[in-house]
Amino acid sequence: MFITAIDLVRTLQKAGYTAYFAGGCVRDMLMGHVPKDIDIVTDALPDELEKIFNHTIPVGKKFGVILVVQNGHHFEIATFRSDAGYSDGRRPDAVIFTTAENDARRRDFTINGMFYDPIKEKYLDFVGGQKDLTAKLIRFIGNAEERILEDHLRLLRAIRFKNQFAFQYEMETYEAVRKYAPLILEKVSTERIRDEFCKMVMCKSRPSLAFEDMSHLGILKLIMPELERLRGCPQPFEYHHEGDVWTHTMAAIDTLPPEAPLIARLATLFHDIGKPDTFALKERIRFDSHATISADLAAKIMKRLNFSTEQIDAVTWCIKHHMMMASFLTMNDGRLIHWLHHPQMKNLLLLMKADAAGTDPGDFTLFNKIEKLYKVKLKKHPGLPKPFLTGEDIMALTGLPAGSRIGELKDQLYEMQIDGDLKNRQEAEKWLQIQIKS
């Protein structure tokens, strides 16, 4: 990808145009990271780009952006521009093609406003980005309030970049984010909020700090009040010396390994979100049925942010079952193996371990038994056998309509099959007939 990007810049420069790498890829290079994507800026107009390159897609031509496909890679090439107003809080009402310096000054943060000439191997910094990188500061380019009013999502992006790179806020940037926090619900699509939220959850080191920032800056109560309610919700001291539910949840999510996928991270973040609604002081503080309530609230939040049905189902399954570690130790083999082969079992184990790790005093005795059991059983049963009878078979043999009873019979048959109590289809059919008669 990198070599192809250099070739694109070289092609533009040989054609008489100015062209540079731009934005996040330049920041990443200066930080010693390998860029995931490389964006290119130029003084060539969109029509000229379409003539120069063979395979182009006019993804944002009216905004000066052309997608160029070369050697199997996709590159956004944008004409230097200034933006004329953002009435929708996201996209400019009009663009004016301009110089490299003016283009840099209309970007969001100084660390994202630098250019790099890969032919001359020279950085161009009109906004002080290199100085802020060295000082580890997140600073809006120019007037902080103007940058926020242009695109309200920059409120979340400031928080995300600060915590992604373990930087600090420049003071005017911090005050502007706090002042304009209510704008996050104006003119910003739920999908854009969701995507920034997910990037914060996926921070490799201490994602809790992003949520602490959102809380202190007044944004979390607007986009996710259910999570904000965990603050001040007490827990039984004999089991939770760490403090309230918020403290426990933040500690838990920070213990997840860097490779933990989004599903495990969301499940950990939401696993106790139902505790404020189930709080009761009996013989001690209790949260009866909080796993079920937490799953329901997680589904509500994720639907509000337009997560996919598959993601919602995966996260809520983990949350519903995060309190059942002890149950695994008493299950018969058939049922246990069926559980251990569930597609979300690895994420459930990550959640269970994080839940234990986020608790003081921490006790991994039960989790270690489950993890060992998981490895032993999967080694012995690396795959699940094909069931002797499907749901359709059961309906045909019994005359029962589709419904929960069919599911119950199917599960029972399959557990007995895995246990070895049923050796073939004939034995399964015979057992089924006995159940129906009785």
C-alpha positions in Angstrom: 0.0 0.0 0.0 2.8 2.4 1.0 4.7 2.0 -2.3 1.5 2.4 -4.3 0.6 5.6 -2.4 4.1 7.0 -3.3 3.6 6.1 -6.9 0.3 8.0 -6.9 2.0 11.1 -5.5 4.9 10.7 -8.0 2.4 10.5 -10.9 0.6 13.7 -9.8 3.9 15.6 -9.3 5.2 14.5 -12.7 2.0 15.8 -14.2 2.8 19.2 -12.8 0.7 19.1 -9.7 1.5 19.4 -6.0 0.6 16.3 -4.0 1.2 15.1 -0.4 0.2 12.5 2.1 -2.2 14.1 4.6 -3.8 13.8 8.0 -3.8 10.8 10.2 -1.3 8.8 8.2 1.3 11.6 8.6 0.6 11.8 12.4 1.0 8.0 12.6 4.3 8.1 10.7 5.7 10.8 13.0 4.6 8.6 16.0 6.4 5.6 14.6 3.2 3.7 13.7 2.4 2.1 10.4 -0.6 3.9 8.9 -3.7 1.8 8.2 -4.8 4.2 5.4 -3.1 6.8 3.4 -5.0 9.9 2.2 -3.5 12.2 -0.4 -4.1 15.9 -1.1 -3.3 17.8 -4.2 -4.0 20.9 -6.2 -5.3 18.8 -9.1 -9.1 19.3 -9.5 -11.5 16.3 -9.4 -12.0 16.3 -13.2 -8.2 16.3 -13.7 -7.8 13.4 -11.3 -10.3 11.3 -13.3 -8.2 12.0 -16.4 -4.9 11.1 -14.8 -5.9 7.8 -13.2 -7.6 4.9 -14.9 -9.8 3.6 -12.1 -11.6 6.3 -10.1 -14.8 6.5 -8.1 -16.5 9.9 -7.5 -17.3 9.2 -3.9 -17.3 12.9 -2.9 -16.6 14.7 -6.1 -18.6 17.8 -5.2 -16.5 18.1 -2.1 -13.3 17.6 -4.1 -12.8 13.9 -3.1 -12.1 11.1 -5.6 -11.4 7.5 -4.8 -8.5 6.0 -6.8 -8.2 2.3 -7.0 -4.7 1.0 -7.9 -2.9 -2.3 -7.3 -6.0 -3.5 -5.3 -5.8 -0.6 -2.8 -8.2 2.3 -2.4 -6.9 5.8 -1.8 -8.9 9.0 -1.2 -7.4 11.9 -3.1 -8.8 15.3 -2.2 -8.2 18.7 -3.8 -6.9 21.3 -1.4 -10.0 23.1 -0.2 -11.5 25.6 2.3 -15.0 24.9 3.6 -17.8 27.5 3.4 -20.1 26.8 6.4 -21.5 23.6 8.0 -25.2 24.0 8.3 -25.7 20.3 8.9 -23.0 20.1 11.5 -21.0 17.6 9.4 -20.4 18.4 5.7 -19.5 21.8 4.3 -22.3 23.7 2.5 -19.8 24.4 -0.3 -16.0 24.0 -0.9 -13.5 26.5 -2.4 -10.4 24.9 -3.9 -7.4 26.6 -2.4 -3.8 26.2 -1.2 -2.2 23.5 1.0 -1.9 25.9 3.9 -5.6 26.9 3.8 -6.5 23.2 3.5 -4.5 22.4 6.7 -6.2 25.2 8.6 -9.7 23.9 8.0 -8.9 20.4 9.6 -9.8 19.4 13.1 -6.7 18.9 15.3 -3.2 20.1 14.9 -1.8 16.5 15.0 -4.2 15.7 12.1 -3.3 18.8 10.0 0.2 17.9 8.7 1.3 16.9 5.2 4.2 14.8 4.0 5.9 14.8 0.6 7.1 11.2 0.1 9.2 12.2 -2.9 11.2 14.9 -1.2 10.8 13.1 2.2 9.7 16.4 3.7 7.0 17.3 6.3 4.9 20.4 5.9 3.4 21.7 9.1 1.3 24.9 9.0 -0.5 24.4 12.2 2.0 23.4 14.9 1.2 19.7 14.8 4.7 18.4 15.4 5.1 20.6 18.5 1.8 19.3 19.9 2.8 15.7 19.1 6.0 16.2 21.1 4.1 17.8 24.0 1.4 15.1 23.7 -1.4 17.6 23.4 -4.8 17.5 21.7 -5.5 20.9 20.3 -8.1 22.2 17.8 -6.7 24.1 14.9 -7.4 27.8 15.1 -10.5 28.6 17.1 -11.7 25.6 19.1 -15.4 26.7 19.2 -15.4 27.2 15.4 -14.0 23.7 14.8 -16.7 22.2 17.0 -19.6 24.2 15.5 -18.4 23.0 12.0 -18.8 19.3 13.0 -20.2 18.4 16.4 -18.7 14.9 16.2 -15.4 16.5 17.0 -16.5 16.6 20.6 -16.1 12.8 20.7 -13.1 12.7 18.4 -11.2 15.0 20.8 -11.9 12.5 23.7 -11.0 9.5 21.5 -7.7 10.9 20.2 -6.7 12.1 23.7 -7.2 8.6 25.2 -6.1 6.6 22.2 -2.7 8.2 22.3 -2.6 8.8 26.1 -2.2 12.6 25.4 -3.6 15.6 27.4 -6.1 18.3 26.3 -4.8 21.8 25.5 -6.8 24.0 27.8 -8.9 25.9 25.3 -9.8 22.6 23.7 -10.9 21.1 27.0 -13.0 24.1 27.9 -14.6 24.2 24.4 -15.6 20.5 24.6 -17.1 21.0 28.0 -19.0 24.1 26.9 -20.4 22.6 23.8 -21.1 19.1 25.0 -24.9 19.4 24.5 -24.3 19.7 20.8 -23.4 16.0 20.5 -27.1 15.3 20.1 -27.6 17.9 17.4 -27.0 17.2 13.8 -24.8 14.1 14.5 -26.1 10.7 13.2 -26.3 7.8 15.6 -24.1 5.8 13.3 -21.2 8.4 13.7 -21.6 8.5 17.4 -21.6 4.6 17.5 -18.4 4.4 15.5 -16.6 6.9 17.7 -17.9 5.0 20.8 -16.7 1.7 19.5 -13.2 3.2 18.8 -13.1 4.3 22.4 -14.1 0.9 23.6 -11.4 -0.7 21.5 -8.6 1.4 23.0 -5.8 -1.1 23.8 -4.8 0.6 27.0 -7.2 1.7 29.7 -10.4 2.4 27.7 -12.0 3.4 31.0 -10.2 6.8 30.8 -12.3 7.8 27.7 -15.5 7.0 29.6 -14.3 9.0 32.6 -13.6 11.9 30.3 -17.1 11.6 28.7 -18.6 11.6 32.1 -16.7 14.6 33.5 -17.2 16.6 30.3 -21.0 16.0 30.4 -21.3 14.0 27.2 -21.9 10.5 28.6 -25.2 11.4 30.4 -26.4 12.6 27.0 -25.5 9.7 24.8 -25.6 6.9 27.4 -27.4 7.8 30.6 -27.8 4.2 31.5 -24.0 3.9 32.0 -23.7 7.2 33.8 -26.2 5.8 36.4 -23.6 3.3 37.6 -21.8 6.1 39.4 -22.9 6.1 43.1 -24.6 2.7 42.9 -23.2 0.9 45.9 -22.2 -2.8 46.1 -21.9 -5.2 49.0 -18.6 -4.3 50.6 -17.9 -7.9 51.6 -17.5 -8.8 47.9 -16.6 -5.4 46.3 -14.0 -3.4 48.2 -13.2 -1.6 44.9 -16.3 0.6 45.3 -19.5 1.3 43.4 -20.7 -0.3 40.2 -19.0 2.4 38.0 -15.7 1.7 39.6 -16.1 -2.0 39.2 -17.1 -1.7 35.5 -14.2 0.6 34.6 -11.8 -1.7 36.4 -13.2 -4.7 34.6 -13.0 -3.2 31.1 -9.4 -2.2 31.7 -8.4 -5.7 32.4 -9.4 -7.1 29.0 -6.4 -8.2 26.9 -5.5 -5.9 23.9 -6.8 -8.6 21.5 -10.2 -8.7 23.1 -12.9 -8.2 20.3 -15.6 -5.6 20.3 -18.3 -8.1 21.5 -16.4 -9.0 24.6 -15.6 -5.3 25.3 -19.2 -4.2 24.9 -20.5 -7.1 27.1 -18.0 -6.2 29.8 -19.0 -2.5 29.6 -22.7 -3.3 29.9 -22.6 -6.5 32.1 -23.8 -4.7 35.3 -25.8 -1.9 33.7 -29.0 -3.2 35.2 -27.7 -3.1 38.8 -29.2 0.4 39.6 -32.7 -0.9 38.6 -32.3 -4.1 40.7 -30.7 -2.6 43.8 -32.2 -3.9 47.1 -31.0 -3.9 50.7 -32.0 -7.2 52.3 -29.7 -9.3 54.4 -27.1 -7.4 52.3 -27.1 -5.4 49.2 -28.5 -7.5 46.4 -29.1 -7.2 42.6 -31.5 -10.1 41.9 -31.9 -10.8 38.2 -29.5 -8.0 37.3 -28.0 -10.1 34.4 -31.3 -10.3 32.6 -32.1 -6.6 33.2 -28.6 -5.7 32.1 -29.0 -7.6 28.9 -32.3 -5.9 28.2 -30.8 -2.4 28.7 -27.7 -3.3 26.6 -30.0 -4.3 23.8 -31.9 -1.0 24.2 -28.7 1.0 24.0 -27.3 -0.9 21.1 -30.6 -0.6 19.1 -30.5 3.2 19.8 -27.0 3.3 18.3 -28.0 1.1 15.3 -25.8 -1.8 16.0 -26.6 -4.9 14.0 -28.9 -7.6 15.2 -26.0 -10.1 15.2 -24.0 -7.8 17.5 -26.9 -7.2 19.8 -27.6 -10.9 20.1 -24.0 -11.7 20.8 -23.5 -9.1 23.5 -26.8 -9.8 25.3 -26.1 -13.5 25.3 -22.8 -13.0 27.1 -24.4 -10.6 29.6 -27.4 -12.9 30.3 -25.0 -15.8 31.2 -22.1 -14.0 32.9 -23.3 -15.1 36.4 -23.5 -18.9 35.6 -19.9 -20.0 36.2 -20.8 -22.3 39.0 -23.5 -23.9 36.8 -20.9 -25.2 34.4 -19.4 -27.4 37.1 -22.6 -29.3 37.7 -23.8 -29.8 34.1 -23.9 -33.2 32.5 -21.3 -33.7 29.7 -23.9 -33.4 26.9 -25.2 -30.1 28.0 -21.8 -28.7 29.0 -20.2 -29.5 25.6 -23.1 -28.0 23.8 -22.6 -24.8 25.9 -18.8 -24.8 25.4 -19.2 -24.9 21.6 -21.5 -21.8 21.6 -20.1 -19.3 19.1 -19.9 -16.6 21.9 -18.3 -18.8 24.5 -14.9 -17.3 24.2 -16.3 -13.8 24.6 -18.3 -15.0 27.7 -15.1 -16.3 29.2 -13.4 -13.0 28.5 -16.3 -11.2 30.3 -16.2 -13.6 33.2 -12.5 -13.2 33.7 -12.7 -9.4 33.5 -15.6 -9.4 36.0 -13.4 -11.3 38.4 -10.4 -9.1 37.7 -12.4 -5.9 38.3 -13.4 -7.1 41.7 -11.5 -6.5 45.0 -10.7 -8.9 46.6 -10.2 -10.7 43.3 -10.8 -14.5 43.3 -10.1 -16.5 40.2 -10.6 -19.9 41.8 -14.0 -20.6 40.1 -13.0 -19.0 36.8 -9.8 -21.1 36.6 -11.8 -24.2 37.1 -14.1 -23.2 34.2 -11.2 -22.3 31.9 -9.5 -25.6 32.6 -12.7 -27.5 32.0 -13.2 -25.6 28.8 -9.8 -26.6 27.4 -10.1 -30.2 28.5 -13.6 -30.8 27.1 -12.8 -29.0 23.8 -9.7 -31.1 23.3 -11.8 -34.2 23.8 -14.7 -32.9 21.8 -13.2 -30.5 19.2 -16.5 -30.4 17.2 -20.2 -31.1 17.7 -21.8 -34.2 16.0 -24.7 -33.8 13.7 -27.9 -34.3 15.7 -29.8 -37.6 15.1 -33.1 -35.6 14.9 -33.7 -32.1 13.8 -36.6 -29.9 14.9 -38.3 -30.7 11.6 -37.9 -34.4 12.3 -39.3 -34.0 15.8 -42.4 -32.2 14.4 -42.9 -34.8 11.8 -42.6 -37.7 14.3 -44.8 -36.2 17.0 -47.3 -34.0 15.1 -46.4 -31.1 17.5 -46.4 -27.6 16.1 -43.3 -25.4 16.1 -42.6 -23.8 19.4 -40.7 -24.0 22.7 -41.7 -27.7 23.3 -39.9 -28.7 20.1 -36.8 -26.8 21.2 -36.8 -28.5 24.6 -37.1 -31.9 23.1 -34.4 -31.2 20.6 -32.0 -30.0 23.3 -32.7 -33.0 25.5 -32.1 -35.4 22.6 -28.9 -33.7 21.6 -27.5 -33.7 25.2 -28.3 -37.4 25.5 -26.6 -38.0 22.1 -23.4 -36.2 23.2 -23.5 -38.0 26.6 -23.7 -41.3 24.7 -27.1 -42.3 26.2 -28.4 -42.4 22.6 -26.3 -44.3 20.1 -28.2 -43.8 16.8 -31.3 -42.3 15.2 -33.5 -45.3 16.0 -32.8 -45.0 19.7 -33.5 -41.3 19.5 -36.9 -41.9 17.8 -37.8 -44.6 20.4 -36.9 -42.2 23.3 -39.0 -39.5 21.6 -42.1 -41.8 21.3 -41.8 -42.7 25.0 -41.7 -39.0 25.9 -44.8 -38.2 23.8 -46.8 -41.1 25.2 -46.0 -40.2 28.8 
